[in-house]
Amino acid sequence: MKSSPIISEPIRNLLASSPSTVTPVSVKGGVSPLRAGRGHSFLLRRLHSLSGIMPIGFFLIEHFFSNAFATKGPGAYTRQVAFLSGFPFVVGLELFGIWLPILYHSLYGFYIWFRGESNVADYPWAGNWMYSAQRWTGAIAFFYMVWHTWHLRFNGVHLLTYPASAFGKVQMEFHNPWAVAFYAIGIVCASWHFAYGLWLFAAKWGITQGPVARKRWGYVCFIIAVGFMAVGAVTMYAFLHTPQQPVQPNGNEFDSFTMR
């Protein structure tokens, strides 16, 4: 229009200075990116991201590995539980190395979810779906861990004192089909949440730079998630298809026919 010989200069200036009648479209924002210099938010988010890998991620790996001893039979599983229970200051290690980090990571994760605004329905992009999936899997995994820890660690036979009762105690939970379903859902959610958390950690901390590196790392994280789910599935199979083991101790902490 500016170079048109038909429109005169005054009309051209009038058109250029006229306000537009088009209503601007408001685009809903997602979760704000991490930026330094914004109070304590940057530090807390970094700590939240780091705690998901260390110590929580390391604990998740150890927990899946230790429970996989169930595939070798009740005796092997009992010895693994006894080995972990024999650590000095085990309660302090659990408190400061597992429970408090998980509590912080979970509560701050709920806070991020509350402050963020998911716009999956409006803009169904992959990033929005992954954001929502990460929040939902984290919430389900949190409530699963609370239920799982209460039943096995603080309810009934004290497994730190009687590790030979651990295998049978898990089997008793599996007598309820709803508990079996909750176990399966919890394993899937924890596996996915941790694997995608690895992807987010590498992106936020500048380990994977550029779309190609992030895409390749995404494939690796997907394999990690599937691997955790597979280990959890075969572990559940071992508990479900082994004859019921005794739960009530008979005096000695290793008094079980599986250890004789």
Residue pairs with C-beta under 8 A, 6 or more apart in sequence:
1 7
1 12
1 15
2 12
4 12
7 15
28 117
28 119
28 122
28 123
29 117
30 116
30 117
30 118
30 119
30 127
30 128
30 131
31 112
31 115
31 116
31 117
31 131
34 42
34 45
34 46
34 204
35 42
36 42
44 108
45 108
45 112
46 204
47 104
48 104
48 105
48 108
48 109
48 112
49 197
49 200
49 201
49 204
49 205
50 201
51 101
51 104
51 105
52 105
52 194
52 197
52 201
53 197
53 198
53 201
55 97
55 98
55 101
56 98
56 101
56 102
56 105
57 194
57 197
57 198
59 97
59 98
60 190
60 194
60 228
64 228
64 231
64 232
64 235
65 231
66 80
66 81
66 84
67 77
67 232
67 235
68 231
68 234
68 235
69 76
69 77
69 79
69 80
70 76
70 77
70 167
70 170
70 235
70 238
70 239
70 242
71 234
71 235
71 237
71 238
73 242
73 258
74 167
74 168
74 242
74 245
74 256
74 258
75 258
75 259
77 166
77 167
78 163
78 164
78 166
78 167
78 254
78 256
78 258
78 259
81 159
81 163
81 166
82 163
82 164
82 253
82 254
84 90
85 159
85 160
85 161
85 163
87 93
90 160
102 142
102 145
106 138
106 142
109 135
109 138
109 142
110 139
112 135
113 135
113 139
116 131
118 128
118 131
118 132
118 135
119 128
120 128
120 129
120 131
120 132
130 196
133 192
133 196
134 193
134 196
134 197
134 200
136 189
137 188
137 189
137 190
137 192
137 193
137 196
138 189
138 193
140 185
140 186
140 189
141 186
141 189
141 190
141 193
144 182
144 183
144 185
144 186
144 189
144 190
145 186
145 190
147 182
148 183
148 186
151 173
152 159
152 166
152 169
152 170
152 173
153 159
156 169
156 247
157 165
157 169
157 247
157 248
157 249
159 165
159 166
159 169
161 249
161 253
162 249
162 253
163 253
163 254
164 246
164 249
164 253
164 254
164 255
164 256
164 258
164 259
165 246
165 247
165 248
165 249
165 256
167 239
167 242
167 245
167 258
168 244
168 245
168 246
168 247
169 247
170 239
171 239
171 240
171 242
171 244
171 245
172 244
172 247
173 179
173 183
174 180
174 183
174 236
174 239
174 240
180 236
180 240
183 236
184 232
184 233
184 236
187 228
187 229
187 232
187 233
187 236
188 229
188 232
190 228
191 225
191 226
191 228
191 229
191 232
192 225
194 224
194 225
194 228
195 221
195 222
195 224
195 225
195 228
196 221
196 225
198 221
198 224
199 208
199 214
199 217
199 218
199 221
201 207
202 208
202 214
202 217
203 214
208 214
208 216
208 217
245 256
245 258
246 256
246 257
249 255
